[in-house]
Amino acid sequence: MFDPYWSNPRAFLDHLSEHNLIRRDIEEASIGQFVLVKGALIIADLQMLHPLWGMPAIQNFMLASHDANQEASQGSRSERRQAHAKQRQQPSQKRMPSEVELVMALLPHMPHAGHIHIVSDDFAVWAPVAEGAMVTPMADLVLKHGPKVAGEWSLLGILDALPFRTEEAMTEMEIIRTG
């Protein structure tokens, strides 16, 4: 009996290695090249969070936490009372939603894909993980290990973005033309 499940990826890796197509230093790699990185594996399964945003307990907790942080940073109790009294004196004006209320309204509509990070002392890379692309469901890994999986991990991928390189920043004219 022959199970090709692991032989196909190994044959692919052998092919890339034989033809010197794998870059092992991400700093030297260009967009479109295969890069092999090693480091700590951190996983985040945002799909687990998606159904939680609409729960009143979660919304109340986030609002209360935000309010507590605001109160702690706004000065004395008398100053806060004066600010509240001033707000109550202007009933004709509509209240602007707080930042946390805006975030709570937007969160259910944002993408909730799973993603992984490989982090070392020299770099950090991020990669989305398509649903069903892993042998073990991502939720199982998060529940078993937490966000960081023990050990050193390797990730082979195609470098498709260099978001923090500034030498190729957009010119003012490019910003204007792209809106």
HELIX and SHEET records of a PDB file:
HELIX    1   1 SER A    7  GLU A   18  1                                  12    
HELIX    2   2 ILE A   26  GLU A   28  5                                   3    
HELIX    3   3 LEU A   46  MET A   48  5                                   3    
HELIX    4   4 HIS A   50  LEU A   52  5                                   3    
HELIX    5   5 PRO A   56  SER A   73  1                                  18    
HELIX    6   6 ARG A   77  ARG A   88  1                                  12    
HELIX    7   7 GLU A   99  LEU A  106  1                                   8    
HELIX    8   8 LEU A  107  HIS A  109  5                                   3    
HELIX    9   9 MET A  138  HIS A  145  1                                   8    
HELIX   10  10 GLU A  172  THR A  178  1                                   7    
SHEET    1   A 4 ILE A  22  ARG A  23  0                                        
SHEET    2   A 4 PHE A  34  ASP A  45  1                                        
SHEET    3   A 4 GLY A 114  VAL A 119 -1                                        
SHEET    4   A 4 ALA A 124  VAL A 129 -1                                        
SHEET    1   B 3 ILE A  22  ARG A  23  0                                        
SHEET    2   B 3 PHE A  34  ASP A  45  1                                        
SHEET    3   B 3 LYS A 148  ILE A 158 -1                                        
END                                                                             
